[in-house]
Amino acid sequence: MDNPVDPIVPGAGRQTSGTALYPGTFDPITNGHLDIIRRGLNLFDRIIITIAINPQKIPLFSLEERCELIEGCFGGFVSGRVEVGFTDGLIVDYARKKEAHAIIRGLRALSDFDYEFQLALMNRRLERSVETVFLMTGFRWIYISSTNIKNAARCHGDVAGLVPPHVDRALKKKFA
């Protein structure tokens, strides 16, 4: 099996509701992200993976490359339930524009919670109609982050199994 993340199965037997955003830099997308998306599709009809453009961060992959890497994870299999977008503004403004009523955030550890809690409260203050939903990262992905993946790949560490195969190839190409 190329990818150890459970397959994303449309309509996996659960009742879903509306549209949610899943924001992040996704530089690059990891199997931990895919796990959150897969489980989010059990809760929502549609998820818009939203690349948040942060001028304080210098990404390894361009916006276009990140979009392509994300889209390469799905290849039409999800049949319109997953979309990729981006914004350089407030996530709640983008949610309103896309008629999303929820923001999905993944939590790996207690240290994530404080930051995410503050962000959720600010988003709630800015737009009361958009809820934040926290999903715990699957145990097998708890230690990975895009930053850790990039650091390991930069030093020619083996990140296969932590990212989709096409992302692994893209990382190897960047650091060749």
Number of C-alpha atoms within 10 A of each C-alpha: 4 8 14 12 20 11 13 18 14 18 15 12 8 11 11 15 13 13 22 29 31 26 22 20 19 22 23 27 22 24 25 24 25 20 22 20 23 20 17 22 25 19 19 21 18 24 26 22 24 23 23 19 17 13 8 6 8 10 16 14 17 11 17 9 14 21 22 13 20 25 15 14 20 15 9 11 13 16 12 11 16 22 17 17 15 18 14 11 11 11 22 23 16 17 22 14 9 14 14 21 20 21 23 21 24 22 17 19 12 8 9 12 15 11 10 16 14 11 13 19 14 13 20 15 11 13 16 12 14 23 18 20 15 17 16 13 20 17 9 12 16 13 12 17 20 19 14 12 22 19 12 13 19 14 9 13 12 12 20 16 14 22 25 23 16 14 23 20 13 15 21 16 9 13 11 9
